[in-house]
Amino acid sequence: MPVKSADRTVLLLEAFAAAGEALGVAELARRLAIPVSACHGLLNSLAERGYLYELGPRKGWYPTLRWFQQARLVATRDPLVKRVAALLDALCAATGETVVLAKRAGSSLTYLSVSESQNPIRYSAQVGDRKPLHSSAAGKALLGAMPAAARAALLDGLKLTRVTPRTIVRREALEKDLAAGARRGWYVTRGENVADVHAISMPLRLDGEDYALVLAGPGPRLEANLKANAAALARAKKEIEVLR
């Protein structure tokens, strides 16, 4: 269960990002679904730490660049991403497809790094995106990397929600798909998480933890180069796993 104060702070930042302009207390309270008094307290607390400022009476509030400055420092010092960034970018350049590094977070997964393709038609994603395990290539790779007993226990409590018309929503079918991926050496989704987007993924083992390395792009293009993309993914996986 989210911590209320932390959840509200994140929702506040997302509200400003979505609006792209200054917002008043009443509007922010509406967007966050909290009392105006609670919203006012949150705004004042963040303003005292230099993260917000008030433009003036009835002109609303807006975040300061302190958010960006702190986030930039954090991003440039991420120990894992620093280690693998060059290889992820190289894989993206070699294949022309978007490359993602992901890690399981409970019953879903989080994108830790995204190297986005420069092709006009591409799969677009952002660091921090959360995806279901059962409908994403990264999720399948992470499920496939789990010990059988742990995977079975997780699937027992996992709701196989239909994300697109092609999402696998029957456990037996999902387990069959995971077994096929394990035999093949890589896992695939074909429009199961985002319509018209196909993706292939392999599990990575770094510092004793499981991650997923993903190539994603428009279905026809990814399928036309499927074997070459899988080979490039395998080479990148091997290079990343020997990094120190």
N, C-alpha and C positions, 0 to 999 in steps of 0.2 A: 504494500500500500504506500503511495507517495506521501512524503512529508509535506504537510499543507503549505508551510512557508516557502519551501524550495519549489514546490509545484507552481505556486502563484508567481514566483519570480520568473520562472521559465515561461509561463503563459503570458506574463506581462511583456517580456522581450519579444515573444512571437507575435503578440498583438501589434506592437510597433512595427515589426518587420512586415506584417501583412498590410498594415494601413499605409506605411510610407509617409506618414505625416504626424504632426503633434496631435495628441489626444487629450481630452479633458477627463477629469476624475469620473464623472458620471458614465461616459462612454467606456472607459477602461473597466469600471466596475461591471458594466453590462457584459462586456466581452469576457471577463474573467468569471462572471456569475458569482460575484461576492458583494457584500454590503459596501456602500459608498464609504462608510467609516473605516472599514478594513482596508479598502483600496487606498484611501488617503494616508493611512498609517504606513502601508507598504511603499508608497511613493516618497514619503518623507524620509523613511529609513534609507532608501537607496540614494536619495538626494544628499543626505548627510555623508555618505561614503563616496560621493562624486560621480555616481552612475546615472543620475537624472538631473534635469534642471527644468524649472518652470519658465516658459517664455514670457509670461505676464498674466495679469488678471484676465480670465476668460479666454486666454490664448492656448492653454493646454500645456502638457508636459512632453519632453522628448529626451531620449537617451543621449548621454555624452559619448565622446570617442574613447572614454576609459574602458568601455566594454571591448572595443576593437583592440586597444593596446594590450589589455590583459590576455585576450584570446590569442592574439598573435604571438605573445611570449610563450604561452602554453603550447600552441601548435608547433612552433619551431623547436621546442625542446622535447616533444613526444619521443621517448627512447625507441619504441618499436617502429614508428613510422619513419624516423630518421634512418634506421638501419635498412629498411626495405624500399624506401621511396624511389631511389634510382632504378631499381630493378622493376618496380611496378610501372614507372614511366616508360622504361625500355620495352616492356611487354605491350603497353598501349601503342607505342610508336610502331612496333613490329607488326602488330595485327590490325591496327586501325580501329580497334574496338575499346570500349570503356572497360577499365580494370578496377576491381574492387577487392579490398581486404576486409574480411568480416569476422566477427567473433560471436559465439552464442552468449545470450544474456537471458538466462532462465528459459522460458518457452518461446522466445523469439531470438532475433539476432540484431546486431548493430553494425553499421558500416563504419569502419575505423579510418579507411583511406579510400579516396576515389581519384583515379587518373582518367579524366573524361576524354573520349575520342574527339578528334578535331573534324570528323566527318559531319557535314551538315545534318544528315539524318543519323541519329545515334541514341544510345541509351543514356539518359541524364539522371544523375543521382547526386546526393549530398552526403558528406560526412555526418554521422549521427542518425541517418535514416534507419528506421526499425522495419524489419521484414519478418513475415511468418517463416517458420522452419519448413513446413510441409510444402509450400508453394514456390519457394525460391531455390535456385541452384546452390547457393551458399548454404542454405539450411539443410538441403539434402546431403551435401558434403559433410557438414558438421554432424548430422545424425549418423551418417555412415561411418564416421570416425569413432563413434562412441562404442564402448563395450556393449555386447548384445543385451545383457541384463539391464544396464542403465538406460539404453535406448528404449527397451520395452516398457520400463517404468515411466519414462517421459511420455511415450506415446499413449500410455494408459490415461493420462490426464490432459492430453493435447486435443483441442477441438480443431478438427480439420475443416475450417471455414472455406467456403467457396469464394475465391478472390476474383477469378475470371471464369468463363464457361469451361475452360480447359483445366482448371485446378483439380488435382486428385483429392477426393474427399472421402474415399473408402480406405480404411487402414490396410486391408489386405492388398489393395492395389499399390498403396504407397510402399509397403514393405517389399513388394515384388520389384518396384521401380528402384528402390535403394539397393536391392540385391544385384540388379542388373548394372547399376552404377559401380558397385564394388568390383564386379567381375571385369568391367570395362576399364576401370581405373579413373573414371571421371563421371560426374553427375550432370544431368541436363534438365532444363525446363524449356518448354516450348509454349510460350504464351500463357503460362500457368499463374504468373504473378503480375505481369503487365502484358496486356494484349499486344500481340505482334512483336514482342521482345523475346528472343531466345537467349539462353545463357548456359555456359558450361563451367563447372567448378571442380576443384580438387582440394582435399583437406591438406593443411599444413601443420607441422608440429614444430613449434618454436618455444624454447625454454620450458619444455614440459607442458605447454598449453596447446589446445587445438584451435586453429584458425581455418578460414576458407579463402581460397584465391579464386576469383571469378573473372570470366570474360563475358560481356553482355553486349548485345547489339540487335539491329533489326533482323527478324527471322530469316528472310531469304539470303541476306549477305552472310550471316553466321553459318547457315547450313551449307552454303556453297563452298565455304572454306573450313568445314568442320574438322577434318582430319589435321589440317595444317594448324588450326587454332588449338586443338587438343595437344599437338606436339609442342607448340610454343608454350602452352600452359605448363606442360610437364617439365620443360627445360627451366622455366622460371621458378617453378616449385623446387626443383633440385638446387638451383643456385641460392634461393632464399634460405632453404633449410640448413645450408652449410655456413651461413653468415654467423659471425661472432661479434 
